[in-house]
Amino acid sequence: MWTPPTSRPDHRTWRKPMSEIEIRDDRAAGRLEAIAGGEVVGHIEYFVLESPARALVPVHTLVEPAHEGKGIAGSLARELYGIAAREGIVVAPLCPYVVKWAERHPDEAPAADPELLRAAMEWLRAHPGRF
C-alpha cells in the first residue's frame, strides 16, 4: 500500500502491513530502504541509468544480520521492480541477489536487454567511488 510522499518529492514510502516493514525509496540517495521499528534494517543501493534507455540499476542488497531470513531482501527486490513498472521503465540488475531473485520471479521481473546491462556496467566502471 502506498502512502503519500514525505515532504521531499524524491522520497516515497510504502507500508507492508503483513510484515510491519515500510519500504522507502530515496531516489536522490539511490537507496530503497526497508524500515522496521524506526530503523533501516535493509536496503538496495541503485542508480538510474539514462542511456541507452532509462532503467533502475540495483548494485548492492544488504539486510542487517539480526533481520536476515525474514524476506526483507525479497520485499525490496519486488518493490524495486514494482517501482520500475509504475514508472514504465525496466530494471537492469547488477546486484547478484536481485539477479537471482529475478530469475526465480520471471512473471514480476522481466529480463533486461543485454545492451542495457552492458551500459549499466560501463556506467558503474565510470563511477568507481559511487558504490
N, C-alpha and C positions, 0 to 999 in steps of 0.2 A: 504494500500500500504506500503510495507516495504522499508525503506530507509537504506542505508548501515550502519553498526555498527559505533558507535563513536570510538574514539581511544582505548577504553577499549574493549577487546574481549567479556567480560561478560555483555556488555551494548548494548542493541539494541533498536532502536526507530522505531515506526510505525506511520505514519501520517494518520489521518482520515479526508480526505478533506471536507466531508459534514459538519462535526461538528466543524472543526477548532481545534480539540483536537489531541494532539500527545500522543501516549502510548509508554512508555519506560520500558523495562524490565531490571532492575538492579539485576541480578541474585546473585551477591556477597552480596548485602544487603537484598535479599529476598523481593524485592518490585517491583510491577508492578504499574507504576505511570501514571496518566493522567495529561497532562500539557496543559495549556491554557494561552496564553499571557505571556509565560515565567515562569509561576509559577505552582507548583504542586497543582492541585485542587481536587485530589482524588487518592487513592491508594489501592491496595490489598497487605497485608503482607502475605508471604507464605514461606514455606521451601520445600526442595527437600528430599523426603523420598527415601532411597536406598534399604530397605529390608522390606518386602518380595519381593517387586518389586519397580522399580523406579516410582515415582509419584510426581506431584506438589500438595502441600497441602496448600490451602488458609486458613488462620486463621482469618483475620480481613479485612473488607472492610470499607473504610472511604471516604466520599465526604464532602468537605468543605461546610458549610451551605449556603454560597452565590451561590453555584453551584449545589445544590440539584435540582432534578426534570428535569435535562437536559439529562438523560440517561447515565451519566458518569459511574455509578456503573455497569450497564448492559454492557457497552462497555468494561470495564475492565474484567468482568467475561467472556464475549465472547472471548476476546483476550487471556485470560489465557487458555481456552480450545483450542483455535487455536494453541497456542504455544505447548501445550502438544501433539496435533495431529501431528504437524510438526516434533516433536521430537520422535514420536512413543511411547509416554508414556501416562499415564492416570492422571486424576485429582481426588484426594481424598478429597473432600471439608469438612472442619470442620467449616468454616465460615457460619453462618446462612443465610446471604444474598446469598452467592454462592450456598448453598444447595437449596434455594427456586428458584433461577434463573435456576438452572439445572433442577429442576422439571418442570418448565414452558417451557424449551427448550430441550426436550429429544433427538431431532434429532442432536443437536450440542453438547450435554453434556451427554455422556454415563455414566451410573451409575457405581460407583466404587464398587469393590468387598468388602463385609463386613469385610473380613480379613484384607484388606488394610486399611480400615477406623479404625479398632481396632489398627493396628500397628501405624498409624498416631497419634491416641490418646495417645498411650503409649510413643511415641517419645516426644509429647508435654508435658506430665507429667514429663518425664525425663529431660526436659529443661525448668524449670519454669520461668527463667529470660529472655527467648528469646523473648516472646511476652507480 
